[in-house]
Amino acid sequence: MNLTTYQEKPVEPKKVQAFQFKRGQEAGVCFNTRTWFNQNWIYSEDLSLEEFERQRKLFRRPKKDLIPYVVINEQRVRVKHNDWVVITDNQINVINTKRFKELYIESN
């Protein structure tokens, strides 16, 4: 058996856009009704304040369970305080601070 030596190619660093979400920057709040396979989210921006409150009470969601979200490229992204929103070519990911620091370094 003849073994050949290969050298691993260096990986090209990929630039991404990211921002760290802080409380107070949200576009609104939302909650999951837990119907339809856990996919039925209700967003405050879609309804009047009264209707949103009615829906929240209908699905018995305490106010502390409301999740903030931001709107990026017409896509709603659910976030928590200090989470990083990372935008790559065609994807938007939300990752926590610890994971973000493991994956990315600041570039100008």
N, C-alpha and C positions, 0 to 999 in steps of 0.2 A: 504494500500500500504506500503510495507516494503522497505525502502531505505537503501542501503548498501554504506558504505564509501569506496572510492577508493583513492589511492595515485598515483599521476602522476609519471611515471618512469623517472628517470633522463636521459637525452639524452646524449649518448656517443659523445664526440667531434670527429669530422671527420677531419683528417689531409688532407690538400690539398697542392699542389705545386702552387706557384704563382710568377709572376714577374711583375714589373711596367715598362710599355713601355715608352721610352723616344725617342724624335725625333732623327733620326740618326741611330737607331737600326733596321730600317725596312729592309725587304728583297727586297722590291720594292714598287711600287704604283699600284693602280688599279682604275677602274671606272666601273659604271654600265651603260649598254646601254639602260636600261629601256624597253627592248623588252623581249618577252617570260616570261611574268609574273614576271618582276622585278628580274629575276634570272641570267641574262646573264652578268657576270662580266668578264672584260678583264684585265689580269694581265701582267705587264711589263716583267716578267720573261719568259713568253711564246713566246714573239715576239722580233724581233730586235728593236732597238731604233727607227729606221725610220718607221717601220711598226706600232709600238705602237703609235707614233705621228700621223701617217696617220689615224689610227682607232679613236684616240681621236678627231681629227678634223672632221672626218666623222660623229661622234655622237655629235659634238659641245659641248664638255666638256672643260670648262676653266681649266687651270692648277691648280688653287686654289681648284678645286673640286676633285682633285685626292686624293684618300684615301690610306694611308700607310697600309701595311700588314706585318705580320711575318709568318714564316712557322714553325709549331709545329707538330711533328709526321706526317709529309707529308700532313698536313692539313693547308690551308691558312686561317689566321685569320685577319680580318680587325680591325684595332685599331686606337685610337686617342692618342695624347700626354697625358701622365700621366694615361691612362687607365691601369687597372690591368688585366692580363691574368691569369685565375685560371684554373688549371688542376686537375680534380678529376678522379676517376677510369676510366670512359669511356667518359668523357665530357670535352670540352674546352669552357669556358665562358669568355666573356669580360665584365667587369663591371667598373663603374667609381670609383674614389677614395673615395667619400663619402659613397657609398654603401659598398665598400670593408671594410672600417673601421667599419661599423655597423655590418658586418657579421663575420669578422675574427680578431684574435689577433695573434701576432707573437709567434711561438713555435719553440724550438730548437730540 
